[in-house]
Amino acid sequence: MKTWRKIDHALESFLAIMAIFASALVFVIMLIIVVDVLSRLLFNHPFAGVAEIVSMMIIIFTFLVLPHVTARNGHVRTTMLYDKVGRNGKLVIDLIASILGVLVYAFIIRASWKGFMNAINIGEAEIAGFVQIPTAPGRFCIILGSVFMILEQINKAVKYGYSLVTGKDYDKAGMADEGGQLG
């Protein structure tokens, strides 16, 4: 388990870096929108392609930050059933959710791959007036974020499985949150 803790720490550190980069994108989105609005109000001349650029950046932001949110147990969840089961029941539910997460993101990669390769091969771009915004970066981030979601879901599944089999919590290496609650 010592090796797994190192892998867990490295993965969570990398996911934090991705989240920081994604957070910087939010600031850039804000700047782009503010400059566009000011240009529209002060000079009656909005920038071309702002809506397309912002929509692409939102896709990039979302898929870069998702794995970090998962690692921090930050997703909204319905706990109606979860609160009624014991420790092992929660671990089983979390393990099943992690396995389903791997499958869902594998399907997202499979569904996105052809479009990503096509975007690269033909130089696909959204056109807003005279501005062309390539779609490949957004398509790439969907795949990249999905790969890291799969890695994080596998990481969580190992932790839940370890806790289920040994009866010990995985503790500070990732599974227990600050309040000592499971995943």
N, C-alpha and C positions, 0 to 999 in steps of 0.2 A: 504494500500500500504506500510505502514511502515514495516509490517512483511515481505512482499515480498522483500523489499530493504535489509533486514537482510539476507534472503535466498540468494538473488542475490550476496551479498557481500561474504557470506560464500562459495558459489559455485565458484565464481571467484577466491577467495583465494586458494581454494583447487586445482582448475585447474592450477593456477600459480605454485603450489608446484609440480604437475604432470609434468609441462613443465620444471621446473628446474631439476627434476630427469631425464627427457628425454634428456635434454641438456647435463647432465653429461654422459649419454650413448654415445653421439657423441664423447666426449673426450675419453671414454674407447675404442670405435671403432677405433679411430685414434691411440691410443697406441697399440692396438692389431695388427693393420696393420703395423705400424712402426716396432714393435718387430719382426713380421713375415718376413718383407722385410729384416731387418738387419740380422736375423738368416739365411735367404736364401743366402744373399750376403757374409756374413762373414764366415759362417760355412757350407754353401752349404747344410743346413738342415732346410727346412721350417717346421712350426708347422702343425700338422694334424688338420683339421676341422676349420681352420680360416674362409674360405669362408662361411661355414654353420653357424658359430657363428655370423659372421657379418651380414649375411642375416636375421637371427632371430632377432638380435638387431635392425636392421633397421625397421622391422615390429613393434617391441615393441616401438621404438622411435616414429614412425609415428602415431600410435594409442594413445599414451599417450599425444602427443603434439597437435593433432587435435582439441580437445575441447577448449584448451586455445587460439589457433589461431582463432577459431570461436568467442570466447568471446571478443577478441580484434579486431574483424572485419578485420582480416588479410588475408582472402582468396582473391585470384584474382577473379574479377568479370567483366563481360561485361556490360557496362553501356549505351549502345546505346539507349535502350528503357527507362531505369531508369532515365537518364538525361533529357528526354523529358516530364516526368510527374511531377506533383506538389507534395507537401508534402504528401497528403493523398494517391496519387498513389504510391509513394515510400513505404509508410507504408503497403499498400495492397500487393505490390510485395514482400516486406520483410516478411510479415506474411505468404503468400503462400509458400515462400521459406523455412521458418522455419517448417511449417507443412509437406512439402515434405521431409525435412531433417529428421524429426521424423520417417516418413515412411521408408525412405531409410535405416536408421541405425537400425530400428526394423527388417527389412528384413536381414540385415547383421548379426544381433544377431541370428535370426532364422536359417540362413544358416550356421552359424559357430558353433552353440551349439552342434550339433551331433558330429562333428569332434573333438571338445574340450573334450566332455565326452569320446569319443573313445580313444583319446590320453591319457587321465588319466587312463582309464580301462586297456588298453594294454601296457601302458608305452611306447607309440610311441616315436621314436627318429630317428633323421637323423644320419646316420653312415658315418663317414669319417675315413677310415682306422680303427684304434683301438679306436677312440673317438666316443662316442655316445652323441648327443646333443638332449635333450628332446624337443619336439615340444609344450608341454602343456603351458609353459610360454608365448610363442608368441600367441598361440590360445586364452589364457586367456586375454591377453592385447588387442586383437581385440575386444573381448566382452566387457571388461571394458571400453575401449575408446569409443565404440559405446554407452554404457549406459550413459556415461557422455556427449556424443554428443547429445543424446536424451534429457537429462536434460537441457543442454544449449539451445537447440532449443526450448524447452518448455518455458524456461526462456525468450528467445528473443520474442517468440510469445506473451507471456503475456505483455511484454513491448510494443511491436508494437500495440497490441490490446488496451492497456491502452491509448496510445498516439492517436490512431485512434478514440476511443470513447470520450475521454475527450478533445481532441484538445491540450493537454499539452505534451511537450516532457518529456521523462522519466529522462532526464538530467544526472547528474553525476553518477547515480546508474548504468549506463551501456549503454544506447542506443546511446546517442550522443557521437561521438568521439571527439578528441582534437580540431578538426577544426569546431565543431558544426554541422557536417553533420550527417544525419540519418544513422543508422546501416550499 
